[in-house]
Amino acid sequence: MSRSCDAVVIGAGVIGSSVAFELAKTGRNVIVVDKAAGPGQGSTSASSAVIRFNYSTFDAVALAWESFQGWLNWPQHVGALESETLIQVHNIGVAMIEVPVINMPRTSELFEQAGISYEVLDSEGLQKLIPGIDTGRYWPPKRIDDEAFWDESSETIRAMYTTDGGYINDPKLAAENLASAAEREGVQFVFRSQVVQIVRENNRVAGVVLDTGETIEAPVVVNVAGPWSSHINELAGVGEDFTITLRPMRQEVHHATAPASLINPPIIGDLDTGVYIRPETGHTLLIGGTEPECDPYQWVDNPDVANMNRTQELFEAQVTRAARRLPDLQVPSSASGVVGIYDVSSDWSPIYDKTSLDGFYLAAGSSGNQFKNAPGAGRIMAHLINEVEAGVNHDVEPVHYVGPYTGLRINLGTFSRKRAENENSTGTVMG
């Protein structure tokens, strides 16, 4: 059994659905394949869905700012029906605490270049913004069983604060909204199906074979498989020219009741203690880790057999770290939260690129810090694919994309598979 189309997208997460939507808008007949039962049921559903703009390159900042406008204009962005249930954007601001691995002057320069308003808050300003916050400096993050974890601070922190930024209330619904938009453009979704073979003909992709036995013939295949992206690359026989590696990583995000004193807080990015803190409905908090050096990374060989149960040890570590910053926060006795598998690149920046196999494209290394860029990621991938398929040699002369919302010019070579590792990266999920 076989059928054909103009492009196959592997993965129906928030970015895969966006890529399919934008490709279809350019006139391509698109089929999306996903092993799950519906859109956004993989790593997307475990996302904290934070929107921020703090990155270490202009193009990453510009993509985040461009994508933010897409979220703010979501009904128009997806061409929503009046009866459709849509995500909600909580534009509550972001306070990113300064640490040695974040170059605040550089970030300020990038924000100014992109036209993003910000202010630098000292400890007094932070206390006004976030009542009850402890403004002591505790860098570097320490394990909670380290005696030094409870040492008093002799210095205070400051933070870069933007009134814009925040979070999306339902990451899975965001993927569903994009999938619905894609279907209105004629995209077909094939769920509960895995790609078991990438068909090649004369160093060009020719389609995919599914575990159901079906072959989908296509001259373009886009790998947006999240933590399975490395496996798909192996099936395609690509990766030998990559300077950036990809690897699945297990992550946990935990829930806790917010302190009574914490009213309408912004997102808190706190690499100083090793966590980020995001408000949630019902006066609760989502608390995730920022990969501090004192904690081992939880690499995963096979995402299909990873432990998807939250652990008491990591729960206590992350929530206790958050309580170091918010002293009125109570650490519950039992763990509550979600587990996800991230698709992590070696410099924590995504790959949005072509590959050495003609017609085979990659949107990978995006888990943990690219959910916010879904509106823009679909557009830059569609633009890149159309340019390369028209004959542009992106490896020699990188494709540029001008954001329709912001007018910012984004050099897509920044997201190349062959780039030099970003020496300004924090080396964490913050990028």
PLY file of the C-alpha trace (Angstrom):
ply
format ascii 1.0
element vertex 431
property float x
property float y
property float z
element edge 430
property int vertex1
property int vertex2
end_header
0.00 0.00 0.00
1.38 3.42 -0.88
0.39 7.02 -1.45
2.27 10.16 -2.32
2.47 13.80 -1.24
4.79 16.79 -1.53
6.20 16.57 2.00
6.13 14.24 5.01
6.56 15.74 8.48
7.63 13.23 11.14
6.22 14.38 14.46
2.96 16.08 15.42
4.20 18.02 18.42
3.81 21.76 18.63
6.71 22.42 16.24
5.92 19.57 13.84
2.31 20.72 13.57
3.51 24.29 12.96
5.91 23.13 10.23
3.11 21.17 8.53
0.74 24.15 8.73
3.24 26.57 7.23
4.36 24.16 4.49
0.75 23.61 3.48
0.19 27.37 3.31
2.90 27.52 0.62
0.88 25.13 -1.52
2.45 21.80 -0.60
0.44 18.63 -0.04
1.60 17.52 3.42
1.21 14.33 5.47
2.20 14.22 9.17
3.15 10.92 10.80
3.25 10.43 14.58
3.46 7.36 16.79
1.09 8.87 19.36
-2.71 8.93 19.20
-2.97 12.69 18.59
-1.06 15.97 18.29
1.12 17.22 21.12
1.12 13.99 23.13
4.91 13.58 23.30
7.39 16.01 24.84
5.09 18.94 24.00
2.57 17.82 26.62
5.28 17.89 29.32
6.45 21.41 28.42
6.25 24.24 30.92
5.32 26.40 27.91
7.36 29.38 29.12
7.77 32.37 26.79
10.97 34.37 27.27
13.48 36.12 25.05
16.77 35.65 26.92
19.12 33.95 24.47
22.79 34.42 23.66
22.52 35.14 19.91
20.58 37.84 18.09
18.84 35.37 15.79
17.57 33.31 18.72
16.31 36.46 20.46
14.70 37.69 17.24
12.97 34.33 16.64
11.58 34.32 20.18
10.32 37.92 19.85
8.77 37.20 16.44
7.11 34.05 17.76
5.74 35.95 20.77
3.77 38.17 18.41
2.31 35.01 16.90
1.12 33.89 20.32
-0.38 37.31 21.03
-2.24 37.14 17.70
-3.06 33.45 18.03
-6.62 33.38 16.61
-5.40 35.16 13.48
-2.16 33.20 13.36
-3.97 29.86 13.14
-7.05 31.14 11.31
-9.22 29.86 14.14
-12.91 29.13 13.86
-15.24 31.03 16.20
-16.26 27.76 17.87
-12.69 26.59 18.42
-11.19 26.26 21.90
-7.87 28.11 21.88
-4.89 28.44 24.18
-4.57 31.42 26.47
-1.45 33.58 26.65
-0.51 34.70 30.16
1.67 37.74 29.49
2.99 38.21 33.02
6.63 39.15 32.48
9.94 37.42 33.12
12.64 38.10 35.72
15.93 36.45 34.74
18.38 36.48 37.64
21.95 37.39 36.74
24.59 34.66 37.11
28.15 34.38 35.77
27.08 32.23 32.78
24.56 34.86 31.64
26.18 37.88 30.01
23.69 40.57 30.99
25.36 43.40 29.04
25.33 41.18 25.93
21.68 40.25 26.48
20.82 43.93 26.97
22.51 44.74 23.67
20.55 42.00 21.88
17.26 43.16 23.41
17.89 46.71 22.29
18.77 45.48 18.80
15.51 43.52 18.63
13.41 46.30 20.17
12.52 44.45 23.38
11.88 46.67 26.41
13.55 45.65 29.66
14.90 46.97 32.93
17.59 45.79 35.30
16.29 45.39 38.86
18.52 45.46 41.92
17.61 43.52 45.06
15.24 46.26 46.24
13.48 46.33 42.87
13.13 42.55 42.94
11.57 42.65 46.40
8.99 45.16 45.16
8.24 43.02 42.10
8.18 39.67 43.94
7.11 40.08 47.59
8.81 37.59 49.89
11.74 36.83 47.58
15.15 36.16 49.12
17.60 38.30 47.16
20.75 36.59 48.42
23.30 35.28 45.93
23.93 31.54 46.30
25.91 30.78 43.15
26.83 28.19 42.19
23.82 25.90 42.75
24.48 23.14 45.26
22.94 19.82 46.12
20.48 20.13 48.97
22.46 17.55 50.99
25.52 19.80 50.74
26.10 21.61 54.06
26.96 24.75 52.08
23.47 24.80 50.58
22.19 26.58 53.68
25.06 29.04 54.02
24.02 32.66 54.43
24.67 34.94 51.50
27.01 37.91 51.68
25.94 39.33 48.30
22.66 40.19 46.62
21.30 39.39 43.18
19.88 41.53 40.44
17.75 40.53 37.47
16.84 41.48 33.94
13.08 42.04 33.82
10.77 42.22 30.84
7.10 43.07 31.25
6.49 40.91 28.16
6.78 37.14 28.29
5.03 34.53 30.39
3.47 31.21 29.48
0.84 29.35 27.50
-1.83 27.72 29.66
-2.03 24.40 27.76
0.92 23.24 25.58
-0.92 20.21 24.23
-3.84 22.41 23.17
-1.37 24.66 21.34
-0.31 21.68 19.23
-3.95 20.76 18.68
-4.74 24.32 17.54
-1.87 24.15 15.03
-2.91 20.69 13.86
-6.47 21.91 13.28
-5.11 24.88 11.35
-3.00 22.50 9.28
-5.99 20.29 8.53
-7.89 23.33 7.28
-5.01 23.76 4.82
-5.41 20.17 3.64
-2.76 18.46 5.80
-3.41 14.80 6.59
-2.37 13.31 9.94
-1.45 9.65 10.34
-1.38 8.71 14.03
-0.38 5.51 15.85
2.20 4.90 13.13
5.99 4.81 13.30
8.50 5.49 10.57
10.69 2.39 10.16
12.51 3.33 6.97
13.58 6.47 5.13
13.49 5.75 1.41
16.47 7.12 -0.56
17.08 7.34 -4.28
20.36 8.73 -5.66
21.21 10.70 -2.53
17.73 12.16 -2.34
14.95 11.30 0.04
12.02 9.61 -1.68
9.61 8.98 1.19
9.05 6.92 4.30
7.88 3.42 5.19
5.61 2.97 8.22
5.34 0.07 10.63
1.89 -0.57 9.15
3.57 -1.48 5.87
2.43 1.66 4.11
4.86 3.66 1.99
4.41 7.42 1.65
6.30 8.73 -1.34
7.56 12.31 -1.03
10.50 14.39 -2.28
10.70 16.23 1.05
10.81 14.71 4.55
11.10 16.85 7.71
12.36 15.22 10.90
10.56 16.87 13.85
10.47 13.70 15.95
11.62 15.26 19.23
13.56 12.78 21.38
13.33 10.24 18.55
15.01 12.60 16.06
18.43 10.93 16.37
16.88 7.56 15.52
15.19 9.05 12.46
18.51 10.60 11.42
20.11 7.16 11.64
17.38 5.73 9.42
18.12 8.49 6.91
21.87 7.92 7.11
22.62 11.54 8.03
24.69 13.07 10.77
28.25 12.53 9.62
28.71 16.25 8.94
27.00 17.47 12.13
29.12 19.52 14.52
26.19 19.63 16.94
25.09 16.39 18.55
21.59 15.40 19.68
20.64 13.22 22.62
17.44 12.46 24.58
17.33 13.61 28.21
14.82 12.82 30.94
13.37 15.83 32.78
10.93 16.44 35.60
8.80 19.50 36.33
7.12 19.70 39.72
4.02 21.27 41.26
3.76 23.03 44.61
1.33 25.40 46.30
2.49 29.00 45.99
3.18 31.01 49.16
0.26 33.22 50.19
2.52 36.27 49.85
3.27 35.51 46.18
0.62 37.42 44.23
0.76 37.65 40.42
4.50 36.94 40.12
6.39 36.92 36.83
8.29 33.91 35.53
11.47 33.58 37.60
14.54 32.22 35.83
16.89 31.43 38.69
20.10 29.77 37.55
21.59 31.06 40.83
19.79 28.28 42.72
19.26 26.01 39.68
15.51 26.31 39.03
12.89 28.23 37.11
9.52 29.03 38.66
6.30 29.53 36.76
2.88 30.36 38.25
0.04 27.97 37.50
-3.70 28.06 38.01
-5.09 27.59 41.51
-2.29 29.59 43.17
0.26 26.88 42.46
3.73 26.86 40.91
5.53 24.80 38.29
9.17 24.31 39.27
11.75 22.94 36.86
15.51 22.54 36.87
18.14 24.45 34.90
20.73 21.65 34.71
23.09 22.84 37.49
26.53 21.21 37.35
26.01 19.63 40.76
23.24 17.38 39.38
23.94 14.54 36.94
22.20 14.71 33.57
19.63 11.98 33.04
20.52 10.84 29.52
18.21 8.32 27.90
19.28 5.68 25.38
15.75 4.75 24.33
12.89 7.20 24.96
10.38 4.35 24.66
11.62 2.65 27.84
12.50 5.70 29.96
11.17 5.95 33.53
8.15 8.23 33.22
7.44 8.28 36.95
8.47 11.37 38.91
11.02 10.78 41.66
10.93 11.96 45.25
14.64 12.82 45.21
14.43 15.23 42.28
11.15 16.66 43.53
12.69 17.53 46.89
15.81 18.97 45.24
13.95 21.28 42.86
11.24 22.45 45.26
13.76 22.98 48.08
15.88 25.10 45.74
12.80 27.14 44.89
12.13 27.51 48.62
15.64 28.91 49.04
14.55 31.75 46.77
10.98 31.93 48.12
11.35 31.20 51.85
7.59 31.03 52.47
7.26 28.15 50.00
6.38 24.88 51.75
7.98 21.69 50.40
5.23 19.03 50.23
5.94 15.56 51.57
4.94 13.78 48.37
6.00 14.46 44.80
3.66 15.98 42.25
4.54 16.85 38.68
5.20 15.55 35.19
8.03 13.74 33.42
9.12 14.37 29.86
11.91 13.40 27.50
13.73 16.33 25.92
15.57 16.37 22.61
18.76 18.18 23.61
21.52 19.56 21.40
25.10 19.79 22.62
24.91 23.60 22.93
21.23 23.74 23.96
20.31 25.58 20.76
18.04 23.99 18.15
18.95 22.73 14.71
16.66 24.10 11.99
18.40 22.99 8.83
18.80 20.88 5.70
21.00 17.77 5.80
23.46 16.02 3.50
20.56 13.97 2.12
18.76 16.15 -0.41
15.15 16.77 0.57
15.66 15.63 4.18
15.32 18.46 6.71
15.67 18.70 10.46
13.97 20.66 13.24
15.57 19.10 16.32
17.28 19.81 19.61
14.28 21.94 20.45
12.89 20.41 23.62
12.96 22.44 26.80
13.54 25.86 25.27
11.82 26.03 21.88
8.12 25.57 22.64
7.93 29.36 22.75
9.21 29.51 19.17
6.61 27.21 17.62
4.82 29.99 15.66
8.08 31.17 14.13
9.78 27.78 13.82
7.13 26.56 11.39
7.58 29.64 9.26
11.38 29.59 9.15
11.37 25.87 8.28
8.84 26.35 5.46
10.88 29.29 4.13
14.15 27.35 4.39
12.69 24.29 2.63
11.23 26.32 -0.19
14.49 28.24 -0.70
16.69 25.14 -0.67
14.33 23.20 -2.94
14.51 26.16 -5.34
18.29 25.74 -5.53
19.79 27.88 -2.75
22.93 26.37 -1.18
22.12 27.11 2.45
25.44 25.68 3.66
27.36 28.28 1.61
24.98 31.24 1.59
22.65 30.95 4.60
18.99 31.67 4.03
17.57 34.69 5.87
13.99 35.15 7.02
12.26 38.44 7.76
9.59 38.13 10.43
6.24 39.56 9.28
5.30 40.64 12.80
8.53 42.37 13.81
10.38 43.00 10.56
13.49 41.46 12.15
15.91 39.71 9.79
16.90 36.27 11.07
19.98 34.47 9.77
18.94 30.80 9.66
22.60 29.79 9.48
22.66 30.39 13.25
20.65 27.16 13.60
22.84 25.11 11.25
23.77 21.52 11.98
27.35 22.47 11.03
27.72 25.57 13.21
30.47 26.10 15.70
29.14 25.42 19.18
27.76 28.60 20.72
30.45 29.71 23.15
28.01 32.17 24.72
25.48 29.45 25.58
24.71 29.03 29.27
25.11 25.28 28.79
21.60 24.83 30.18
18.00 24.74 29.06
18.12 28.54 29.06
20.19 28.38 25.86
0 1
1 2
2 3
3 4
4 5
5 6
6 7
7 8
8 9
9 10
10 11
11 12
12 13
13 14
14 15
15 16
16 17
17 18
18 19
19 20
20 21
21 22
22 23
23 24
24 25
25 26
26 27
27 28
28 29
29 30
30 31
31 32
32 33
33 34
34 35
35 36
36 37
37 38
38 39
39 40
40 41
41 42
42 43
43 44
44 45
45 46
46 47
47 48
48 49
49 50
50 51
51 52
52 53
53 54
54 55
55 56
56 57
57 58
58 59
59 60
60 61
61 62
62 63
63 64
64 65
65 66
66 67
67 68
68 69
69 70
70 71
71 72
72 73
73 74
74 75
75 76
76 77
77 78
78 79
79 80
80 81
81 82
82 83
83 84
84 85
85 86
86 87
87 88
88 89
89 90
90 91
91 92
92 93
93 94
94 95
95 96
96 97
97 98
98 99
99 100
100 101
101 102
102 103
103 104
104 105
105 106
106 107
107 108
108 109
109 110
110 111
111 112
112 113
113 114
114 115
115 116
116 117
117 118
118 119
119 120
120 121
121 122
122 123
123 124
124 125
125 126
126 127
127 128
128 129
129 130
130 131
131 132
132 133
133 134
134 135
135 136
136 137
137 138
138 139
139 140
140 141
141 142
142 143
143 144
144 145
145 146
146 147
147 148
148 149
149 150
150 151
151 152
152 153
153 154
154 155
155 156
156 157
157 158
158 159
159 160
160 161
161 162
162 163
163 164
164 165
165 166
166 167
167 168
168 169
169 170
170 171
171 172
172 173
173 174
174 175
175 176
176 177
177 178
178 179
179 180
180 181
181 182
182 183
183 184
184 185
185 186
186 187
187 188
188 189
189 190
190 191
191 192
192 193
193 194
194 195
195 196
196 197
197 198
198 199
199 200
200 201
201 202
202 203
203 204
204 205
205 206
206 207
207 208
208 209
209 210
210 211
211 212
212 213
213 214
214 215
215 216
216 217
217 218
218 219
219 220
220 221
221 222
222 223
223 224
224 225
225 226
226 227
227 228
228 229
229 230
230 231
231 232
232 233
233 234
234 235
235 236
236 237
237 238
238 239
239 240
240 241
241 242
242 243
243 244
244 245
245 246
246 247
247 248
248 249
249 250
250 251
251 252
252 253
253 254
254 255
255 256
256 257
257 258
258 259
259 260
260 261
261 262
262 263
263 264
264 265
265 266
266 267
267 268
268 269
269 270
270 271
271 272
272 273
273 274
274 275
275 276
276 277
277 278
278 279
279 280
280 281
281 282
282 283
283 284
284 285
285 286
286 287
287 288
288 289
289 290
290 291
291 292
292 293
293 294
294 295
295 296
296 297
297 298
298 299
299 300
300 301
301 302
302 303
303 304
304 305
305 306
306 307
307 308
308 309
309 310
310 311
311 312
312 313
313 314
314 315
315 316
316 317
317 318
318 319
319 320
320 321
321 322
322 323
323 324
324 325
325 326
326 327
327 328
328 329
329 330
330 331
331 332
332 333
333 334
334 335
335 336
336 337
337 338
338 339
339 340
340 341
341 342
342 343
343 344
344 345
345 346
346 347
347 348
348 349
349 350
350 351
351 352
352 353
353 354
354 355
355 356
356 357
357 358
358 359
359 360
360 361
361 362
362 363
363 364
364 365
365 366
366 367
367 368
368 369
369 370
370 371
371 372
372 373
373 374
374 375
375 376
376 377
377 378
378 379
379 380
380 381
381 382
382 383
383 384
384 385
385 386
386 387
387 388
388 389
389 390
390 391
391 392
392 393
393 394
394 395
395 396
396 397
397 398
398 399
399 400
400 401
401 402
402 403
403 404
404 405
405 406
406 407
407 408
408 409
409 410
410 411
411 412
412 413
413 414
414 415
415 416
416 417
417 418
418 419
419 420
420 421
421 422
422 423
423 424
424 425
425 426
426 427
427 428
428 429
429 430
